[in-house]
């Protein structure tokens, strides 16, 4: 049994780690053939990609995927700890599974992901959810076959959560969600320790994959006909700093562009590590999409300092405008937190002022969510929830105004769209532009998911565009 420990998870030192190729255990292959599984994923793209690995491991064991948890022999929750809402949803699902397990005595239930790295969560499960069969964290996903096997054979709760990241495992099997878009991890963990964020504790220190391993994975995707790749990391801009003296995210972006894959995206970026060289590479290569996610979190320097963001409003705006001025037609999205402990009306107005200058194409806006174990959780917070909700509403009214304003500028233009499929509600095709805008459109000819076609924009809405295929 291994239990999570925040103090240990926070430790950053110079100790080395190995890169190890994953080896399948032939003794458990197809051991559970005839059994079914249901996997529920919460959270970010990294969690979604983790679930692609988890599914592959479960299929290796012989499990078959089902779409309804009521039909499953094994239910696994891959969880997120960024905000309380995701935390509550996971525990709500566990409540439903408790009732199901009373009916299906042989049902196996597991929990993994970022919530598993929280000491309070594991303590809660051990004390009040003793019927949960196993828990494992973000650092030892590769051990899933052995953990399941042990939980079933020993018929007692297995808690296997490593507080410190171990070796970097290459070659995990993967079952990708579709055949034309793929996630590729380039760096794990985060060393920024923003005061509100739990990620450095749940995902460990920054560890970059070797450029050769990243590029080989992308070359394989190109060979298999993939059209788009998203480079993933908690802070992709820090890529390479831990293993190279003179090879950075800008260099990796350029090398990925040279593979010839039609579309390249990356997320998430920290403004602190966004270099001029990155901007130049994005502008240089047409297959690097002109779409940048640049979280600001607040427009108040006082709040940014309390958040530990390590930049000012002025330096952020300088970076923002440099990207806008250098990358033709770029769209920029952001994250904004309202109601950080001690945020005054003046602080909030500073955020509104920044939003009005940046006029973002998209923004993910949230009320501050306390995360146990982070420094911000201990700050005095005199602002009422009612005032925070009122600020969020005011912020959303402003950002939505710019979403629509930016979309209207695209009417009558023709944009390249990667076809995703057919929208059941609209009976129209849908897909995303190079600037990551959702388009619903009609076509006189049949299209396939993964096609990249030109669409003329006919109508703009706040969160989407309507159009028709050109030609």
C-alpha positions in Angstrom: 0.0 0.0 0.0 1.3 3.5 -0.9 -0.5 6.6 0.4 -0.2 10.2 -1.0 1.7 12.8 0.9 1.6 16.5 0.0 4.9 17.4 1.6 6.6 14.7 -0.4 4.7 15.6 -3.5 5.9 19.2 -3.3 9.6 18.3 -3.1 11.7 19.3 -6.1 15.3 18.1 -6.2 18.0 17.2 -8.7 17.5 13.4 -8.4 17.6 11.6 -11.7 14.9 9.5 -13.2 15.1 6.8 -15.9 13.2 6.5 -19.2 11.8 3.0 -19.2 10.0 1.2 -22.0 6.7 -0.4 -21.0 6.6 -4.1 -21.1 3.3 -6.0 -21.2 2.8 -8.8 -18.7 1.9 -11.8 -20.8 0.6 -13.6 -17.6 -2.4 -11.3 -17.4 -3.2 -10.8 -21.1 -6.8 -11.7 -21.8 -7.2 -12.9 -18.3 -10.6 -11.2 -18.0 -11.9 -11.9 -21.5 -15.7 -11.8 -21.4 -15.8 -9.1 -18.8 -16.8 -5.5 -19.5 -15.6 -2.1 -18.4 -16.9 1.5 -18.2 -14.5 4.4 -18.0 -15.6 7.9 -16.9 -13.1 10.7 -17.5 -13.2 14.1 -15.8 -10.9 17.1 -16.5 -8.4 18.2 -19.0 -6.9 16.9 -22.3 -4.2 15.2 -20.3 -6.8 13.2 -18.5 -8.5 12.4 -21.8 -5.2 11.1 -23.2 -4.5 9.1 -20.0 -7.9 7.4 -20.5 -6.8 6.4 -24.0 -3.9 4.6 -22.3 -6.1 3.2 -19.6 -8.5 1.8 -22.2 -5.7 0.1 -24.0 -4.5 -1.5 -20.8 -8.0 -2.8 -20.0 -8.5 -4.2 -23.4 -5.1 -6.0 -23.0 -6.5 -7.6 -19.9 -9.5 -8.8 -22.0 -12.1 -6.4 -20.9 -14.6 -5.0 -23.5 -15.8 -1.4 -23.3 -19.5 -0.6 -22.7 -21.2 2.8 -22.9 -23.4 2.4 -19.8 -21.9 1.8 -16.4 -25.0 -0.3 -15.4 -23.8 -2.9 -17.9 -20.2 -3.0 -16.7 -18.3 -5.6 -14.6 -15.6 -2.9 -13.9 -16.1 0.8 -13.5 -13.2 3.2 -13.3 -13.3 6.9 -12.7 -10.4 8.9 -14.0 -10.6 12.1 -12.0 -9.7 15.8 -11.9 -8.8 17.9 -8.9 -8.6 21.4 -10.4 -12.0 22.6 -9.2 -14.4 21.5 -6.5 -17.1 20.9 -9.1 -15.2 18.1 -10.7 -14.4 16.7 -7.3 -18.1 16.7 -6.3 -19.1 15.0 -9.6 -16.7 12.1 -9.0 -18.0 11.5 -5.4 -21.5 11.8 -6.7 -20.8 9.0 -9.2 -19.2 7.0 -6.4 -22.5 7.3 -4.5 -24.4 5.9 -7.5 -21.9 3.1 -7.8 -22.4 2.2 -4.1 -26.1 1.4 -4.7 -25.2 -0.5 -7.9 -22.6 -2.6 -6.0 -25.2 -3.6 -3.5 -27.1 -5.2 -6.4 -24.0 -6.5 -8.3 -21.8 -8.0 -5.6 -19.0 -8.8 -8.1 -18.8 -5.3 -9.5 -15.3 -3.9 -9.4 -14.9 -0.1 -8.8 -11.7 1.9 -9.1 -10.6 5.5 -8.9 -7.5 7.1 -10.5 -6.2 10.4 -11.8 -5.5 13.6 -10.0 -8.0 13.2 -7.1 -6.2 10.0 -6.2 -3.1 12.1 -5.5 -5.0 14.0 -2.7 -4.4 12.7 0.8 -7.8 13.8 2.0 -9.5 12.0 -0.9 -7.7 8.7 -0.2 -8.4 9.1 3.5 -12.1 9.6 2.7 -12.2 6.5 0.5 -10.4 4.4 3.0 -12.8 5.4 5.8 -16.2 5.8 4.1 -15.9 4.1 0.7 -14.3 0.8 1.8 -16.2 -1.0 -1.0 -14.1 0.8 -3.6 -11.7 -2.0 -4.8 -8.7 0.0 -5.9 -7.1 3.5 -6.2 -4.0 4.5 -8.1 -2.5 7.8 -9.0 -1.0 9.7 -12.0 2.5 8.3 -11.6 1.9 4.6 -11.9 -0.8 4.2 -14.5 1.4 1.5 -16.1 0.7 -0.7 -13.1 -3.0 -0.9 -13.7 -3.0 -4.6 -14.8 -1.3 -5.7 -11.7 -3.4 -3.5 -9.4 -6.7 -4.9 -10.8 -5.4 -8.4 -10.6 -4.4 -8.0 -7.0 -7.6 -6.3 -6.0 -9.7 -9.1 -7.5 -7.5 -12.0 -6.2 -7.0 -10.7 -2.7 -10.5 -9.3 -2.4 -9.4 -6.3 -0.4 -9.0 -2.6 -1.1 -5.7 -1.7 -2.9 -4.3 1.8 -2.5 -1.3 2.4 -4.8 -0.6 6.1 -5.0 3.0 7.4 -5.4 3.6 10.9 -4.0 6.8 11.3 -6.0 7.0 10.7 -9.7 9.0 7.7 -10.7 10.5 6.7 -14.0 9.2 8.2 -17.2 7.4 5.3 -19.0 7.6 5.2 -22.8 5.5 2.9 -25.0 2.3 2.6 -23.1 -0.4 1.1 -25.3 -3.0 3.6 -26.6 -6.5 3.4 -28.0 -7.1 6.8 -29.6 -10.6 8.2 -29.7 -10.6 8.9 -33.4 -8.5 8.2 -36.5 -7.6 11.8 -37.5 -6.8 13.8 -34.3 -4.4 12.7 -31.6 -2.9 13.9 -28.3 0.8 13.6 -27.8 2.4 14.2 -24.4 5.6 16.2 -24.5 6.2 17.1 -20.9 4.7 15.9 -17.6 4.2 17.9 -14.4 4.6 21.5 -13.4 7.1 23.5 -11.2 5.3 26.8 -11.2 3.4 26.3 -7.9 0.7 29.0 -8.5 -0.8 29.4 -5.1 -4.3 28.3 -6.1 -3.2 25.3 -8.2 -3.1 21.6 -7.1 -1.4 20.4 -10.3 2.2 20.5 -9.1 1.2 18.2 -6.3 -0.9 15.8 -8.4 1.3 15.7 -11.5 4.8 16.0 -10.0 7.8 17.9 -11.3 8.4 18.9 -14.9 9.8 16.0 -16.9 10.2 16.3 -20.7 10.1 13.4 -23.1 13.1 13.0 -25.4 12.6 14.9 -28.7 13.3 11.6 -30.6 10.4 9.8 -28.8 8.0 12.7 -29.4 8.9 13.0 -33.1 8.8 9.2 -33.7 5.2 9.1 -32.2 4.2 12.0 -34.6 5.9 10.3 -37.6 3.9 7.2 -36.8 0.7 9.3 -36.7 1.5 10.9 -40.0 2.1 7.4 -41.5 -1.3 6.3 -40.2 -3.1 9.2 -41.8 -3.7 11.5 -38.8 -4.5 15.2 -39.7 -4.0 16.9 -36.4 -1.9 16.6 -33.3 -2.1 18.4 -30.0 1.1 18.6 -28.0 0.2 18.2 -24.3 1.7 19.3 -21.0 0.7 21.1 -17.8 3.1 23.8 -19.1 4.2 22.9 -22.6 6.4 26.1 -22.9 8.8 24.6 -20.3 9.6 21.7 -22.6 13.2 20.7 -22.7 14.5 22.8 -19.9 15.1 19.8 -17.6 17.0 17.7 -20.2 18.5 20.0 -22.8 20.9 23.0 -22.8 19.9 24.4 -26.2 16.7 22.7 -27.3 13.4 24.3 -26.4 9.7 24.3 -27.1 10.3 26.5 -30.1 12.8 23.9 -31.6 10.3 21.1 -30.9 7.5 23.0 -32.6 9.6 23.6 -35.7 10.7 19.9 -35.9 7.0 18.8 -35.5 6.0 21.2 -38.3 8.7 19.6 -40.5 7.0 16.1 -40.1 4.3 17.4 -42.5 1.3 16.7 -40.3 -1.4 19.1 -41.5 -2.4 20.6 -38.2 -0.4 21.2 -34.9 -1.8 22.6 -31.7 -0.4 22.8 -28.2 -1.7 23.3 -24.7 -1.3 24.7 -22.0 1.0 27.6 -22.1 2.2 29.7 -19.1 3.0 33.3 -20.2 6.2 33.2 -18.2 7.8 30.7 -20.6 6.3 32.0 -23.9 9.4 33.1 -25.9 9.9 35.3 -28.9 11.3 32.2 -30.7 8.1 30.4 -30.2 6.1 33.2 -31.6 8.4 33.3 -34.7 8.0 29.6 -35.3 4.2 29.7 -35.0 4.2 32.5 -37.6 6.6 30.8 -39.9 4.9 27.4 -40.4 1.3 27.2 -41.8 0.7 23.8 -40.2 1.1 25.3 -36.7 -2.4 26.5 -36.1 -2.8 30.3 -35.4 -4.6 29.5 -32.1 -3.0 30.2 -28.8 -4.3 29.5 -25.3 -2.7 32.1 -23.0 -4.1 32.0 -19.4 -4.1 35.3 -17.7 -6.1 34.4 -14.5 -6.4 38.1 -13.4 -5.8 41.6 -14.7 -4.7 42.9 -11.2 -1.0 43.0 -10.4 -1.8 42.7 -6.7 -3.9 39.5 -7.3 -1.3 38.1 -9.8 1.3 38.4 -7.1 -0.9 36.6 -4.6 -1.5 33.9 -7.2 2.2 33.5 -7.7 1.9 34.0 -11.4 5.3 35.7 -11.8 4.3 38.2 -14.4 2.5 41.6 -14.4 -0.5 42.8 -16.3 1.9 45.0 -18.3 4.2 42.1 -19.3 1.2 39.9 -20.2 -0.2 42.6 -22.5 3.2 43.1 -24.1 3.3 39.3 -24.9 -0.3 39.3 -26.0 0.2 42.1 -28.5 3.5 40.6 -29.7 1.6 37.4 -30.6 -1.2 39.3 -32.3 1.2 41.5 -34.3 3.4 38.6 -35.4 1.0 35.7 -36.1 -1.4 36.5 -39.0 -5.1 36.0 -38.1 -4.2 34.4 -34.7 -7.0 33.8 -32.2 -6.2 33.9 -28.5 -8.1 32.3 -25.7 -7.6 32.5 -21.9 -8.5 31.4 -18.4 -9.8 33.9 -15.8 -10.5 33.3 -12.1 -12.8 35.7 -10.3 -13.1 35.9 -6.5 -9.6 35.0 -5.6 -9.2 35.5 -1.8 -9.1 39.3 -1.1 -10.1 40.4 -4.6 -11.6 43.8 -4.4 -13.9 45.6 -6.8 -10.9 47.6 -8.0 -9.0 44.4 -8.7 -12.0 43.0 -10.6 -12.2 46.2 -12.7 -8.6 45.7 -13.6 -9.5 42.3 -15.0 -12.4 43.8 -17.0 -10.0 46.4 -18.3 -7.6 43.8 -19.6 -10.4 41.8 -21.2 -11.6 44.9 -23.0 -8.1 45.5 -24.4 -7.5 41.8 -25.4 -11.0 41.1 -26.8 -10.4 37.3 -26.5 -11.8 34.8 -29.0 -12.6 32.5 -26.2 -12.3 32.5 -22.4 -12.8 29.9 -19.7 -14.1 31.8 -16.6 -14.4 30.4 -13.1 -15.1 31.4 -9.5 -12.0 30.7 -7.3 -12.2 27.1 -6.0 -10.3 26.3 -2.8 -8.0 23.3 -3.1 -6.8 21.7 0.1 -3.1 21.8 0.5 -2.4 24.9 -1.6 -1.3 28.2 -0.1 -4.3 30.1 -1.4 -6.6 27.8 0.6 -5.3 29.5 3.8 -5.9 33.1 2.7 -8.6 35.1 4.3 -11.5 35.4 1.9 -14.0 38.2 2.9 -15.8 38.3 -0.4 -19.2 36.6 -0.4 -20.2 33.9 -2.9 -23.0 36.2 -4.0 -20.6 38.9 -5.0 -18.3 36.4 -6.7 -21.2 35.1 -8.8 -22.2 38.7 -9.7 -18.6 39.4 -10.8 -18.6 36.2 -12.9 -21.8 37.2 -14.6 -20.4 40.7 -15.4 -17.3 39.2 -16.8 -19.1 36.7 -18.9 -21.3 39.4 -20.4 -18.1 41.2 -21.5 -16.2 38.2 -22.9 -19.3 36.9 -24.7 -19.7 40.3 -26.4 -16.2 39.9 -27.9 -16.7 36.3 -28.9 -19.6 37.4 -31.1 -17.8 40.5 -32.3 -14.8 38.4 -33.4 -17.0 35.8 -35.1 -18.9 38.4 -37.1 -15.7 39.5 -38.7 -15.5 36.1 -40.3 -18.8 36.2 -42.1 -18.4 35.9 -45.9 -14.8 34.6 -45.5 -13.7 31.1 -46.5 -11.9 29.1 -43.8 -10.2 25.7 -43.7 -12.2 23.3 -41.5 -11.3 19.8 -40.2 -14.5 17.8 -40.5 -15.5 16.1 -37.2 -18.8 14.5 -38.1 -22.5 15.2 -38.4 -24.4 17.1 -35.7 -27.4 15.1 -34.7 -29.3 18.2 -33.5 -28.7 20.3 -36.6 -28.3 17.6 -39.2 -25.3 19.4 -40.5 -21.6 18.7 -40.6 -19.4 20.2 -37.9 -15.7 20.8 -37.5 -13.1 23.3 -36.3 -11.3 26.1 -38.2 -7.5 26.6 -37.9 -8.3 29.2 -35.2 -10.2 26.5 -33.3 -13.7 27.9 -33.9 -16.7 25.5 -34.1 -18.4 25.6 -37.5 -21.7 23.9 -38.4 -22.1 23.7 -42.2 -23.8 22.1 -45.1 -22.3 20.2 -48.1 -23.7 19.0 -51.4 -21.3 16.1 -51.4 -20.6 13.5 -48.8 -17.7 14.2 -46.4 -15.7 12.0 -44.1 -14.4 12.8 -40.6 -10.8 13.9 -41.0 -11.4 15.8 -44.3 -10.0 19.3 -44.4 -12.2 21.5 -46.6 -12.9 25.2 -47.2 -16.2 26.5 -45.7 -17.8 29.9 -46.4 -19.1 31.5 -43.2 -22.7 32.6 -43.6 -23.7 33.5 -40.1 -21.9 34.2 -36.8 -23.1 33.2 -33.3 -21.5 33.7 -29.9 -20.0 30.3 -29.6 -20.1 29.0 -33.2 -20.3 29.7 -36.9 -22.7 28.5 -39.6 -21.5 28.0 -43.2 -21.5 26.0 -46.4 -18.8 24.1 -48.2 -17.1 26.1 -51.0 -17.2 24.5 -54.5 
